[in-house]
Amino acid sequence: MKLLLDQNISYKAVKKLINYYPEVTQVGRLGMAQTEDAMIWQYALVNSYIIVTFDAYFQERNLISGNPVKVIWLRVENTATENITRILVNNFSLVQQFFEDENYSCLELLD
């Protein structure tokens, strides 16, 4: 599973998630910190990433475009990196099922 953390999620989360999600990165680490969401969505599409975000934009884009990019939508306010990593680690099995199921394009995770 390749996770692409949106720019509103700290790059520090990568180090905390790497043992669970070996192919995790963050948009800033790819030189895309100031990139528009549409370009991040396109990058995720071309490179087979699941976008992890607080932002509704990516799910809305999927509704318009026919669900081509998987999105993990963190339904929490901007929160500490430790909370984000805890949510993703605690829901690892659910994320894996989501990744494997072609019928779903958005996984909403709550704290």
C-alpha positions as CSV (number, residue, x, y, z in Angstrom):
1,M,0.0,0.0,0.0
2,K,1.4,3.3,-1.1
3,L,0.2,6.2,1.1
4,L,0.6,9.8,0.1
5,L,0.1,12.1,3.1
6,D,-1.4,15.5,2.1
7,Q,0.5,18.7,2.8
8,N,-1.6,19.4,5.9
9,I,-0.1,16.2,7.5
10,S,3.4,16.6,8.9
11,Y,6.3,14.9,7.1
12,K,7.2,13.6,10.6
13,A,4.4,11.1,10.3
14,V,6.3,9.2,7.6
15,K,8.9,8.0,10.1
16,K,6.2,6.9,12.5
17,L,4.3,5.0,9.9
18,I,7.0,3.3,7.8
19,N,6.9,0.0,9.7
20,Y,3.3,-0.4,8.9
21,Y,3.2,1.3,5.5
22,P,6.6,0.9,3.9
23,E,5.7,2.9,0.9
24,V,4.5,6.0,2.8
25,T,5.5,9.5,1.8
26,Q,4.4,13.1,2.2
27,V,3.8,15.6,-0.6
28,G,6.5,18.0,0.8
29,R,9.0,15.2,0.6
30,L,8.3,14.9,-3.1
31,G,8.8,18.6,-3.6
32,M,5.1,19.3,-3.9
33,A,4.5,21.3,-0.7
34,Q,2.9,24.2,-2.6
35,T,1.2,22.1,-5.2
36,E,-2.5,22.5,-5.9
37,D,-4.7,19.6,-4.8
38,A,-5.6,18.8,-8.4
39,M,-2.0,18.1,-9.2
40,I,-1.6,16.0,-6.1
41,W,-4.6,14.0,-7.1
42,Q,-3.1,13.5,-10.6
43,Y,0.2,12.4,-9.1
44,A,-1.6,9.9,-6.8
45,L,-3.5,8.6,-9.9
46,V,-0.4,8.1,-12.0
47,N,1.7,6.6,-9.2
48,S,-0.9,4.4,-7.6
49,Y,-1.0,6.2,-4.2
50,I,-3.8,6.3,-1.6
51,I,-4.2,9.9,-0.5
52,V,-4.4,10.5,3.2
53,T,-6.0,13.9,4.0
54,F,-8.2,16.0,6.2
55,D,-9.5,17.7,3.0
56,A,-12.9,16.9,1.4
57,Y,-11.5,18.0,-2.0
58,F,-10.1,14.6,-3.0
59,Q,-13.3,12.7,-2.3
60,E,-15.3,15.4,-4.2
61,R,-12.9,15.1,-7.1
62,N,-13.4,11.3,-7.1
63,L,-17.2,11.8,-7.3
64,I,-16.7,13.9,-10.4
65,S,-14.1,11.7,-12.0
66,G,-15.5,8.3,-11.3
67,N,-13.4,7.2,-8.2
68,P,-10.0,6.6,-9.8
69,V,-7.9,7.5,-6.7
70,K,-8.4,5.9,-3.3
71,V,-8.7,8.4,-0.5
72,I,-8.4,8.0,3.3
73,W,-10.3,10.9,4.7
74,L,-9.3,11.7,8.3
75,R,-12.5,13.1,9.8
76,V,-10.8,14.8,12.6
77,E,-9.7,18.4,13.0
78,N,-6.1,19.2,12.2
79,T,-4.5,17.2,15.0
80,A,-1.1,16.2,16.3
81,T,1.1,13.8,14.3
82,E,0.8,11.3,17.1
83,N,-3.0,11.1,16.7
84,I,-2.8,10.8,13.0
85,T,-0.3,7.9,13.2
86,R,-2.3,6.2,16.0
87,I,-5.4,6.3,13.8
88,L,-3.6,4.9,10.8
89,V,-1.8,2.2,12.8
90,N,-4.9,1.2,14.8
91,N,-6.9,0.9,11.6
92,F,-4.2,-1.0,9.6
93,S,-6.4,-4.0,8.9
94,L,-9.3,-1.8,7.8
95,V,-6.9,0.2,5.5
96,Q,-5.6,-3.0,4.0
97,Q,-9.2,-4.3,3.3
98,F,-10.0,-0.9,1.8
99,F,-6.9,-1.1,-0.4
100,E,-7.8,-4.5,-1.7
101,D,-11.5,-3.8,-2.4
102,E,-12.1,-2.2,-5.8
103,N,-15.6,-1.2,-4.9
104,Y,-14.5,1.5,-2.5
105,S,-12.7,4.8,-3.2
106,C,-13.0,6.6,0.2
107,L,-12.3,5.4,3.7
108,E,-13.4,7.8,6.4
109,L,-11.5,7.4,9.6
110,L,-12.6,9.0,12.9
111,D,-10.6,9.5,16.1
